[in-house]
Amino acid sequence: MRVISMLLGIPEPDQEAVRDRVDANLRTAPGEPMQVSADFAKGEMFGEYVDWRAEHPSDDLMTELLNAEFEDETGTTRRLTRDEILTYVFVVAGAGNETTTRLIGWAGKALAEHPDQRRQLAEDPSLIPNAIEELLRYEPPAPHVGRYVAREVELHGQKVPAGSAMLFLVGSANRDDRRFPDGDRFDIHRKVGQHLTFGYGVHFCLGAALARLEGRIALDEVLKRFPEWDVDHDNARLAPTSTVRGWETLPVFTRGAA
């Protein structure tokens, strides 16, 4: 949250509160729909920051968004509206916090279950970048993604009417044996190539490079301090959300470096 807040221009004293509010609004209760207010979905919690930046420009993404000019779908050259900026900041702030946190959590669990591979990473940190790709494939923090069907399309011999909603199971695709042989096996040496955790094409994740970098640094620093650990399964809890999948808390028993 501190990294994405720094990039956006959210003051440090407010960062924990922003994180906690975003996290809380992604939580769900069993059998109940996700409750998100219209103001929250529009990013109104960031309104004060955006208005301040309009009067006090700085070297951050909010200032860049306020000043960016582009050609919209009508061919008109314009700047973003306030509502568009708020929505953008809301999406980036949430994505920059939730998903990378989940990636780090899954690294803790997967490597505890594969101590031989964890040991190889501790001995040879050059393996970490590919290990992060395998973690993203094996336990994607966002295991599904929704799409709205703008026009009728035929897929695999079946017509999908315009206006339909489709849910793509990224977690399943990432383990498809036709693309990833023995896809249910975790292997830090796998030639991963193109997984779908960050999406594909025009919908590819804007923050993919940052997420990869944060994941690599976090894993490298943890392994330097604690090359071995075991998960405290009795006290580990998955976070109840409808958008991302990961650990609310993942306590571990550690054994420090010699």
Phi and psi in degrees as a GROMACS rama.xvg file:
@    title "Ramachandran Plot"
@    xaxis  label "Phi"
@    yaxis  label "Psi"
@TYPE xy
-66.5014  -37.4515  ARG-2
-67.3333  -50.8892  VAL-3
-67.9483  -32.8713  ILE-4
-66.957  -39.787  SER-5
-61.6958  -43.1792  MET-6
-65.9243  -39.644  LEU-7
-76.5251  -35.3228  LEU-8
105.19  28.2427  GLY-9
-87.0398  125.914  ILE-10
-57.4539  143.027  PRO-11
-56.996  -40.677  GLU-12
-62.6557  -19.5851  PRO-13
-97.0802  -7.16088  ASP-14
-64.8523  -41.9276  GLN-15
-65.5213  -39.4325  GLU-16
-64.6893  -40.4435  ALA-17
-62.5524  -45.9669  VAL-18
-59.2281  -47.572  ARG-19
-64.1497  -37.9971  ASP-20
-70.8363  -40.8142  ARG-21
-62.4771  -46.3442  VAL-22
-58.7618  -45.9414  ASP-23
-61.2813  -36.0029  ALA-24
-81.258  -4.83695  ASN-25
-97.4768  -6.46875  LEU-26
-78.6615  148.814  ARG-27
-128.186  163.756  THR-28
-115.787  145.174  ALA-29
-53.162  127.45  PRO-30
78.4139  2.70439  GLY-31
-117.481  147.863  GLU-32
-70.7694  158.721  PRO-33
-68.4035  131.445  MET-34
-103.755  108.524  GLN-35
-131.816  122.667  VAL-36
-72.9666  155.317  SER-37
-60.8658  -41.9335  ALA-38
-64.2734  -37.8103  ASP-39
-68.2029  -44.0967  PHE-40
-62.3572  -30.6054  ALA-41
-81.4367  -7.20744  LYS-42
81.8027  24.4972  GLY-43
-60.3757  -22.3785  GLU-44
-62.5064  -17.9871  MET-45
-99.9256  3.95665  PHE-46
-57.539  -43.6606  GLY-47
-62.8006  -39.9464  GLU-48
-66.4083  -43.5857  TYR-49
-63.8988  -43.5609  VAL-50
-63.1875  -38.573  ASP-51
-64.1494  -42.8265  TRP-52
-67.1915  -29.7565  ARG-53
-61.0332  -33.1912  ALA-54
-95.7179  -21.6255  GLU-55
-133.249  77.3836  HIS-56
-61.5009  151.092  PRO-57
-148.119  -174.278  SER-58
-93.9543  72.9133  ASP-59
-150.036  173.34  ASP-60
-68.6423  -32.6482  LEU-61
-60.2665  -44.3052  MET-62
-63.2987  -41.4171  THR-63
-61.7258  -41.6372  GLU-64
-65.915  -38.4824  LEU-65
-64.8735  -30.4847  LEU-66
-102.58  -8.75416  ASN-67
-67.1989  137.991  ALA-68
-116.652  140.759  GLU-69
-152.234  167.225  PHE-70
-100.898  119.353  GLU-71
-83.7642  -173.819  ASP-72
-66.7957  -14.5076  GLU-73
-93.2537  -2.78231  THR-74
89.0434  4.35802  GLY-75
-85.9383  131.215  THR-76
-86.0405  122.563  THR-77
-154.395  178.075  ARG-78
-103.884  165.543  ARG-79
-67.0136  144.283  LEU-80
-76.0191  165.371  THR-81
-60.0733  -43.1236  ARG-82
-62.2634  -39.156  ASP-83
-65.2446  -40.6024  GLU-84
-64.8274  -42.4702  ILE-85
-61.9345  -43.454  LEU-86
-62.7491  -43.0995  THR-87
-62.2198  -48.3844  TYR-88
-62.3855  -40.5536  VAL-89
-60.0999  -47.0107  PHE-90
-64.8263  -45.5685  VAL-91
-67.3633  -40.8591  VAL-92
-63.7288  -44.0477  ALA-93
-67.8033  -46.1093  GLY-94
-65.1807  -36.8449  ALA-95
-71.0029  -14.1622  GLY-96
-102.425  -57.7526  ASN-97
-63.0137  -53.3024  GLU-98
-68.8718  -41.743  THR-99
-66.7888  -36.4028  THR-100
-59.1845  -42.8165  THR-101
-65.1442  -39.6217  ARG-102
-58.7613  -45.8457  LEU-103
-63.4979  -39.1752  ILE-104
-62.8775  -44.1964  GLY-105
-66.06  -32.0051  TRP-106
-60.3067  -42.1451  ALA-107
-61.2553  -44.2184  GLY-108
-73.7551  -47.6643  LYS-109
-63.0549  -41.0664  ALA-110
-75.5929  -26.0066  LEU-111
-66.4663  -32.5711  ALA-112
-81.5027  -11.9067  GLU-113
-131.837  67.314  HIS-114
-61.9357  -28.1962  PRO-115
-65.5923  -39.838  ASP-116
-73.6099  -35.5365  GLN-117
-60.8092  -39.9682  ARG-118
-63.7829  -38.9866  ARG-119
-63.8206  -38.5324  GLN-120
-66.8916  -39.8112  LEU-121
-65.4303  -34.7151  ALA-122
-81.8429  -27.5261  GLU-123
-138.158  87.3568  ASP-124
-61.2206  -16.1042  PRO-125
-65.1653  -14.1807  SER-126
-82.9833  -10.8267  LEU-127
-61.8868  -45.9209  ILE-128
-55.2029  -42.6789  PRO-129
-72.0575  -31.8099  ASN-130
-63.3083  -37.7443  ALA-131
-63.7063  -40.7576  ILE-132
-62.7939  -40.2595  GLU-133
-67.9633  -37.5665  GLU-134
-63.5447  -41.8671  LEU-135
-62.3289  -37.443  LEU-136
-71.9381  -46.564  ARG-137
-72.8096  -40.9601  TYR-138
-133.268  72.8527  GLU-139
-63.4526  129.327  PRO-140
-60.973  -29.4972  PRO-141
-116.029  91.0532  ALA-142
-80.0007  -2.96947  PRO-143
-150.363  157.738  HIS-144
-146.781  138.005  VAL-145
-97.1077  147.662  GLY-146
-138.302  145.328  ARG-147
-98.0626  130.128  TYR-148
-85.6946  108.453  VAL-149
-73.9  -31.6682  ALA-150
-145.736  158.732  ARG-151
-59.236  137.826  GLU-152
-142.936  151.538  VAL-153
-108.649  125.133  GLU-154
-127.888  122.787  LEU-155
53.2397  41.4648  HIS-156
79.2802  6.46344  GLY-157
-122.969  131.166  GLN-158
-81.1558  134.013  LYS-159
-112.159  114.668  VAL-160
-65.3397  150.203  PRO-161
-59.0092  142.4  ALA-162
90.714  -2.73934  GLY-163
-74.5016  156.17  SER-164
-108.742  134.308  ALA-165
-122.642  140.521  MET-166
-113.496  116.934  LEU-167
-94.5626  129.134  PHE-168
-93.2291  88.1974  LEU-169
-60.0418  -41.8856  VAL-170
-58.7551  -37.6779  GLY-171
-71.6813  -44.6741  SER-172
-60.1473  -36.9969  ALA-173
-68.9646  -13.062  ASN-174
-115.699  15.0079  ARG-175
-67.7749  118.998  ASP-176
-62.3829  -21.5076  ASP-177
-70.3376  -25.0949  ARG-178
-105.121  -37.2069  ARG-179
-125.516  94.1846  PHE-180
-51.3945  134.568  PRO-181
54.1137  53.3821  ASP-182
-63.1  -20.8695  GLY-183
-84.9963  2.82821  ASP-184
-98.0063  132.565  ARG-185
-87.4081  125.77  PHE-186
-148.702  109.341  ASP-187
-68.1542  -11.7104  ILE-188
-97.5772  0.836545  HIS-189
-62.2019  141.254  ARG-190
-81.8666  92.2837  LYS-191
-70.1827  -47.3549  VAL-192
67.4302  -133.84  GLY-193
-94.6705  99.5939  GLN-194
-90.5252  177.017  HIS-195
-110.513  11.5978  LEU-196
-60.4574  -34.7308  THR-197
-95.4741  11.4945  PHE-198
84.8445  -161.82  GLY-199
-157.662  147.605  TYR-200
65.244  -137.258  GLY-201
-66.7927  -16.6013  VAL-202
-96.7843  12.0851  HIS-203
-63.306  140.894  PHE-204
-58.7412  126.91  CYS-205
-61.9156  -34.0033  LEU-206
-100.46  19.9382  GLY-207
-57.4088  -45.9079  ALA-208
-63.0386  -40.7704  ALA-209
-66.3173  -43.4831  LEU-210
-61.0027  -43.2795  ALA-211
-61.8378  -45.1253  ARG-212
-63.0254  -46.0707  LEU-213
-62.4555  -41.4334  GLU-214
-62.8996  -42.6281  GLY-215
-64.674  -45.491  ARG-216
-64.6133  -44.5398  ILE-217
-61.0234  -46.3565  ALA-218
-66.3561  -40.8392  LEU-219
-60.859  -45.9333  ASP-220
-69.3413  -37.4754  GLU-221
-64.391  -45.4344  VAL-222
-65.5248  -30.5783  LEU-223
-64.8733  -37.0245  LYS-224
-90.4519  -40.5617  ARG-225
-134.492  82.0047  PHE-226
-68.4808  -13.7061  PRO-227
-137.067  141.099  GLU-228
-158.863  159.831  TRP-229
-126.472  142.384  ASP-230
-80.1888  136.132  VAL-231
-84.6365  82.6887  ASP-232
-60.9945  -30.6098  HIS-233
-64.4383  -26.5324  ASP-234
-114.564  5.81965  ASN-235
-81.4401  138.438  ALA-236
-136.182  131.456  ARG-237
-74.632  145.847  LEU-238
-78.1801  131.226  ALA-239
-83.095  90.4532  PRO-240
-131.856  162.312  THR-241
-103.932  -3.92743  SER-242
-113.482  -36.7347  THR-243
-127.045  164.997  VAL-244
-129.946  125.698  ARG-245
177.466  -166.891  GLY-246
-98.7932  127.707  TRP-247
-67.4497  -41.8806  GLU-248
-151.441  137.83  THR-249
-136.635  76.1661  LEU-250
-68.3779  147.307  PRO-251
-135.466  157.638  VAL-252
-99.8532  121.761  PHE-253
-107.039  155.763  THR-254
-130.421  113.446  ARG-255
-67.4825  168.411  GLY-256
-67.0489  151.741  ALA-257
